[in-house]
Amino acid sequence: MEKILAAISIIIPVYNEEATVEEIIGRVKSSLKEYRLEIIVVDDGSRDRTGLILDTLKYRGQIKLVRHDHNRGKGEAIKSALKEISGEITVIQDADLEYDPKDLSKLIGEMSDSRIQVVYGSRNLNAANRSGYWPFLWGGKFLSYLTSILFGQRLTDINTGYKVFRTSLLKSLNLRSSGFDFCEEVTAKVLRRGITIKEVPITYNPRKFSEGKKIGAIDGLYAILTLLKYRFKFDREQTSSILR
């Protein structure tokens, strides 16, 4: 497939990732040398040395840096970054080392087909991947199955950390989620528009809680309610009352 030359915006939400953030930015730059890159890092209220590392990278001109004065969640970080991006294609990249940036060129390359608006990297389409904590593995598969039932497109990994969008589409979705339920909201809104999400196998190296993994059981509940909300158009008050 012929490579595209569009400018690529990479959004990296970061919270307390001093051990990995510089390395992941370096890997992204190295893996996507053939593209015109814009890397927007959102420091979501980090309390470790992450901020100092990002200041240095910003000074070197390697990144655009957006700061939150307190931790507001992944969804809020992505919304803040969307105000700064200028690329034709937007990539969501986690700040840890669970995902291999070498896969990004493959995902972005799918966008050379003008009919494709969204590409997800699927961990579950690669049988060689090592499994993480089983509640997350099967919880993620359940959410993907539920999404497939609710919205009528078979998907295998809606909570993947690798998502690629036409920027114009992503900006038009009026995103509202603050936390990890960004994944459910953006997927539901894309599918409600009748847009097909292309899935591509990727590699995955799950980390442990001792290594900084942050998602918890409550996030799974929010994810389910978010899918139901955007399928059946619950409003915020109805959703809040369910959670209480």
C-alpha distance (Angstrom), angle and dihedral (degrees) to the residues before:
residue distance angle dihedral
M1 . . .
E2 3.81 . .
K3 3.79 115.2 .
I4 3.77 119.4 -117.4
L5 3.79 123.7 -131.1
A6 3.81 98.5 -150.4
A7 3.79 118.7 132.4
I8 3.80 111.8 -97.5
S9 3.81 124.5 -146.2
I10 3.81 114.8 -157.0
I11 3.82 115.4 -160.1
I12 3.82 114.2 -159.2
P13 3.83 115.6 -176.4
V14 3.82 109.0 -159.9
Y15 3.79 132.9 -167.4
N16 3.82 120.2 166.3
E17 3.80 96.5 -25.6
E18 3.82 101.3 139.4
A19 3.81 92.0 139.2
T20 3.81 96.5 55.8
V21 3.81 113.6 16.9
E22 3.80 98.4 90.0
E23 3.78 92.4 44.8
I24 3.81 94.4 49.5
I25 3.81 91.7 49.9
G26 3.80 89.7 50.6
R27 3.81 91.3 49.3
V28 3.80 91.8 49.9
K29 3.81 92.3 51.1
S30 3.80 92.3 46.4
S31 3.80 94.0 47.6
L32 3.81 95.1 49.1
K33 3.81 102.3 42.0
E34 3.80 91.7 133.3
Y35 3.81 93.0 61.5
R36 3.79 134.0 72.6
L37 3.79 100.1 -113.2
E38 3.77 133.9 -158.7
I39 3.81 112.2 -175.2
I40 3.81 115.8 -163.0
V41 3.80 114.1 -172.3
V42 3.80 119.0 -168.5
D43 3.80 113.3 -158.4
D44 3.79 99.6 -153.3
G45 3.80 98.3 -157.7
S46 3.81 98.2 -60.4
R47 3.81 115.3 -170.1
D48 3.81 99.2 -165.6
R49 3.84 129.4 64.3
T50 3.81 93.0 -66.4
G51 3.81 92.4 103.4
L52 3.82 93.1 53.1
I53 3.81 91.5 49.8
L54 3.80 91.5 49.3
D55 3.82 91.4 48.7
T56 3.79 88.6 57.8
L57 3.81 93.0 48.1
K58 3.80 90.8 48.1
Y59 3.82 90.7 50.1
R60 3.81 89.2 53.1
G61 3.80 89.3 53.3
Q62 3.81 93.6 -117.0
I63 3.81 97.4 122.5
K64 3.78 146.2 17.1
L65 3.79 107.9 -121.5
V66 3.81 127.1 -149.3
R67 3.81 119.7 -177.8
H68 3.79 133.7 -155.4
D69 3.81 115.1 -161.0
H70 3.80 90.2 -140.7
N71 3.79 137.4 14.9
R72 3.80 108.0 -76.7
G73 3.81 102.6 164.3
K74 3.79 139.4 -99.4
G75 3.79 94.5 -77.7
E76 3.81 91.9 53.3
A77 3.81 90.5 48.5
I78 3.79 91.2 53.4
K79 3.81 92.0 47.9
S80 3.81 90.5 51.4
A81 3.79 91.2 50.3
L82 3.81 92.4 49.5
K83 3.82 88.6 65.9
E84 3.82 89.3 60.7
I85 3.80 105.4 41.2
S86 3.80 125.4 104.6
G87 3.81 103.8 171.7
E88 3.79 123.3 113.7
I89 3.79 90.7 -129.9
T90 3.81 126.2 42.0
V91 3.80 125.6 -154.4
I92 3.82 125.5 -166.8
Q93 3.82 110.7 -143.4
D94 3.82 125.2 -178.8
A95 3.80 117.0 -135.9
D96 3.80 95.9 -128.7
L97 3.81 127.6 77.7
E98 3.81 99.1 -108.0
Y99 3.81 91.3 106.4
D100 3.80 126.4 53.1
P101 3.83 114.1 -131.7
K102 3.80 88.3 -150.8
D103 3.82 85.0 79.6
L104 3.80 92.8 58.8
S105 3.79 96.4 79.5
K106 3.80 88.9 56.1
L107 3.80 92.4 50.9
I108 3.79 94.6 44.7
G109 3.79 90.3 46.2
E110 3.79 89.7 64.3
M111 3.81 87.0 67.0
S112 3.80 90.2 70.3
D113 3.81 83.0 85.7
S114 3.81 101.5 79.8
R115 3.80 90.4 -151.7
I116 3.81 91.9 65.9
Q117 3.80 114.4 87.7
V118 3.82 102.5 167.5
V119 3.81 134.4 28.8
Y120 3.81 125.9 -172.4
G121 3.78 124.3 -166.6
S122 3.81 106.5 -133.5
R123 3.78 120.2 -148.7
N124 3.79 90.2 -171.9
L125 3.80 94.8 59.3
N126 3.81 90.2 63.8
A127 3.81 109.5 73.7
A128 3.81 90.9 -170.4
N129 3.80 93.1 68.0
R130 3.78 118.9 110.7
S131 3.81 113.4 -118.1
G132 3.79 120.1 -119.9
Y133 3.81 127.3 -153.1
W134 3.79 106.0 -24.0
P135 3.86 95.3 -129.9
F136 3.82 88.8 58.9
L137 3.79 93.2 43.0
W138 3.80 94.8 51.5
G139 3.79 93.8 33.4
G140 3.78 89.4 56.3
K141 3.78 92.0 47.3
F142 3.80 90.3 49.7
L143 3.81 91.9 51.7
S144 3.80 90.5 49.3
Y145 3.81 90.7 48.9
L146 3.81 91.3 47.7
T147 3.80 90.1 50.3
S148 3.79 90.7 50.2
I149 3.81 90.9 52.7
L150 3.80 95.4 44.5
F151 3.79 98.2 45.0
G152 3.80 104.3 27.6
Q153 3.81 101.5 -120.4
R154 3.79 121.2 106.0
L155 3.80 109.7 -123.2
T156 3.80 129.1 171.3
D157 3.82 105.2 -166.5
I158 3.80 119.3 21.1
N159 3.81 93.0 160.1
T160 3.76 94.8 58.4
G161 3.79 116.1 137.0
Y162 3.81 90.1 -136.3
K163 3.79 112.4 78.1
V164 3.83 125.3 154.3
F165 3.82 123.7 -166.3
R166 3.76 141.5 174.6
T167 3.79 97.8 -106.4
S168 3.80 93.5 -133.6
L169 3.81 89.8 57.4
L170 3.80 94.9 46.4
K171 3.79 92.6 50.0
S172 3.80 91.2 49.6
L173 3.82 95.0 58.0
N174 3.82 96.7 81.2
L175 3.79 92.5 -136.9
R176 3.81 116.0 -150.7
S177 3.83 107.7 169.6
S178 3.80 117.5 111.2
G179 3.79 102.9 -166.3
F180 3.77 141.5 30.4
D181 3.82 89.2 -48.1
F182 3.81 84.9 82.8
C183 3.83 84.4 93.3
E184 3.79 93.4 58.7
E185 3.79 94.5 42.0
V186 3.79 96.7 49.6
T187 3.81 92.1 44.4
A188 3.80 93.2 48.5
K189 3.80 93.4 47.7
V190 3.80 92.7 48.9
L191 3.80 92.4 48.8
R192 3.80 93.1 46.2
R193 3.79 87.0 60.8
G194 3.78 90.2 56.6
I195 3.82 92.8 -111.8
T196 3.79 117.0 149.5
I197 3.80 116.6 -129.7
K198 3.80 112.6 -142.3
E199 3.81 114.0 -143.2
V200 3.81 122.8 -154.6
P201 3.84 126.0 -175.3
I202 3.81 114.9 -108.2
T203 3.79 137.1 178.7
Y204 3.79 120.3 -104.9
N205 3.80 134.2 -166.2
P206 3.83 107.7 -172.7
R207 3.78 117.5 -149.2
K208 3.79 130.2 -147.1
F209 3.81 129.2 -115.0
S210 3.81 87.0 -108.9
E211 3.81 87.0 60.6
G212 3.79 93.5 53.0
K213 3.81 107.1 -83.8
K214 3.80 106.7 161.2
I215 3.80 112.2 -179.5
G216 3.81 115.4 106.0
A217 3.81 142.4 -172.0
I218 3.81 93.6 -90.1
D219 3.81 88.3 60.6
G220 3.80 88.6 61.8
L221 3.81 90.6 56.5
Y222 3.80 91.5 49.4
A223 3.80 88.7 49.0
I224 3.80 93.1 55.4
L225 3.80 92.8 46.8
T226 3.79 91.1 47.7
L227 3.81 91.6 54.3
L228 3.79 91.0 48.8
K229 3.79 92.1 45.5
Y230 3.79 94.2 54.8
R231 3.79 93.5 40.6
F232 3.80 95.6 49.4
K233 3.82 98.3 22.5
F234 3.81 99.3 -117.8
D235 3.78 110.5 178.5
R236 3.81 124.9 -128.1
E237 3.81 94.2 -98.0
Q238 3.81 92.7 53.4
T239 3.79 91.5 49.2
S240 3.81 92.4 47.8
S241 3.79 91.3 51.0
I242 3.82 90.7 53.7
L243 3.80 90.6 51.7
R244 3.82 91.5 50.7
